[in-house]
Amino acid sequence: MIANFLKITIRNLRKNSSYSLLNIFGLAIGITCAGLIFLWVENEVSYDQFLPKKDRIYYIEENQTYRGQVRTFSSTPRPMAAAIVREIPGIAAATRVDFDNELFAVGDKALYEAGGWVDPSFFGMFQRPFVEGNAQTAFVHPSDIVITATVARQLFGAGNAVGKVLRMNNKKEYQVSGVIADFPANSTLQLRWVAPMSPAYFTDNNIRLDDWDNNSTSTYIELAPAADVHAVNARLGKYISTKKKDGGPECFLQSANDWHLRNKFEDGKQAGGEIQYVRLFIIIAWIVLLIACINFMNLATARSERRAREVGVRKVLGAGKRGLVAQFIGEAIVLSAVATIMGLVMIAMVLPAFNALTGTGLTLALGQPGHWAAPVIITVVCGLLAGSYPALYLSSFNPVYVFKGIRIKGAGASIVRKGLVVMQFTVSIALIISTLIIYLQLKHILNRDLGYDKNNLITMDVRGNMLPHFQQIRQDLLHTGVVENAGLNSFNTISIGNNGAGVSWEGKDPKQEILISWRAVTPGFLATAGMQLKAGRDLRADLPVADSNHVIVTETLEKMMGKGSAVGKQLHYWWGGHSTVIGVVKDYVYGDMYGSPDPVIFYYDSSDASLMYVRYKAGVKADAALAAIGGVMKKDNPAYPFDYQFVDTAFNNKFTSEKLLGTLSKLFAGLAILISCLGLFGLSAYTAERRTREIGIRKVLGASVSGITRLLSREFLILVGLSAVIAFPVAWIAMSSWLDQFHYRISMQWWVFVAAALAALFIAMATISFQSVKAALMNPVRSLRSE
């Protein structure tokens, strides 16, 4: 029986080879798209799942209220970790992590690596396997350091690294006490080295151990196995308030299961994150698969009359409806299996390009149970989905009508076919509209007025001689002829940085808490960054004493200070100091790339600087500028390799998810249209074939090629037009919801919808016209003789 089934299936595939190829290719494209998306989704949802204690590890977040708005921050006071282990039942362990990027040198080898200063409890909580050494002896001495296997190999080669010495930041020697396995790529926490946060560490960095007012470290906790997270959260909520006289923020726990996918907070509550894109792409994957399955259903039902005699003969010979349904669904599953195999081959071929696009290292890995089970499930699902209606329709034919030559009435099937075509193009047009809106929104964000000029601007960490010899380095940079300006800043221009609320001025409501960011800069930084001074003057290098008590504020803070210019007004600080405003700078975008920026105070203090900004002249090529700047840094700061970052690149990296969404939307919208057009191509070919006699008669009676083309195309173009009408409100609702998450957003324009509809109509017309013109050009003698 199975052999007979396979024989019939192969015979039908061979007999209708062109339609079979259309079906297989359409399904293969759909399976390829879905497969790539599901691989990406698997990678996203697997973040931090490698942690042995992932269900008991949490990160402490803080909710702080400013001007009636709750803001969520990730930094906590330093004494908190040890205190909550002692005082809150259910917390088994806690560790602080101070993230840093340091230079490591061994002999003539030197490299910058990201890592952190941690407590000894770090190893018990995260349990990274030790390749060399062990957790018990890792932090015996303050000068111990644990590095990853990759760093050990880069610095010490293939031999053992434990016991060897490396120099950090050209200042202090550390001895390698352990080597741990690298953190996986799908880990939120990425550390290439960890060193003990010892009392010496605090002393060297002038940090107070008992300071509950300064949020300056990240705190991770591990709950006891039987602990109730809700009870711990309740105790933790107002915990900082018990340590401070003037109260404190509200703390809460964020599970390791949410660090990557649900890390967005609005008004103090969890409000999504990457999970939104995961859900969106899962929907897109199933939509593309559905469109591919619709092709099969359409072509199978369209060519049903060709199999009417087969159905009649088999029914006369005793075949029941159940057996016929099984036969046709089986054929669909075989077709789906062939398409799945082709899809897997296509996935393997395009996976390197997809990895480059998404910045991942995905592999097909068919040896994994889930990876070989998924193609089987997709094969069965696609086969059942695509073959169910055709099977039921074909098996319902009456053999009496078939053998009498009575034409099978296919009105119901025709309505279903038209409905499926409308569904296909509704989805395709909605995807085109969505792609256009995502592109315009991303362009709007990237090209908005930032308040500074991110182009031709690089930044470097301040290291070695850069701080004490900054003026000499700046002069040497200017003498290269390619550098326009240079300045120092305490924080990255696009980051939140240091902030606080203890600032007042005449007329300020003492009950109102206003969050203000602080930036320690040198004269010339504003000009280097391309910021625009709206009033007053900039800080001056020739007035270091006078300007040490002067500040520059942003427009937002000036408006808060009352009517009139802020220049000349006094600011008073919580420690008792005060300063005078000498300038007002235009607001600039930082922190929340989509929202309105918090007010900023710029003050003169080069000792707090951590970053050097260098602007090279317009028209100078980046390679030439970097060569010149690198030469100066090598001469003036020879102990540190030239390490830099383009500010525009750092800015663009803030929108990785949005850019990925835009790129993949364009790709999948194009493929959805392609799959839909494959089906339309097959249907138009079948229509032309079914109406061969009619076309011949019309030509004999004088019909023109253009007239016949319009006749054959009209029905399909009406369906595509109807699809556009349905797609408009669907896309409007979906994209309105997506745009609502952005404070800085575009408004949807009518031309986007019209352009998408016209594009779909043009593509459909081009697809249909090929078959229509081909049929119209056929010799009527041949078409009539075929009777």
PyMOL commands that set and color helices and strands:
alter all, ss='L'
color gray80, all
select helices_A, chain A and resi 2-15+17-45+80-87+121-126+135-137+149-156+199-204+229-237+240-242+256-258+274-302+304-316+321-358+369-394+399-403+411-446+464-466+470-479+525-529+546-549+555-560+606-608+622-636+647-690+692-700+705-739+750-776+780-785
alter helices_A, ss='H'
color red, helices_A
select strands_A, chain A and resi 57-66+69-73+76-77+91-106+109-118+130-132+144-148+165-168+172-180+193-196+215-223+250-255+265-266+269-270+457-461+483-489+498-500+503-504+516-521+533-536+550-554+570-573+578-585+600-604+611-616+645-646
alter strands_A, ss='S'
color yellow, strands_A
deselect
rebuild
show_as cartoon
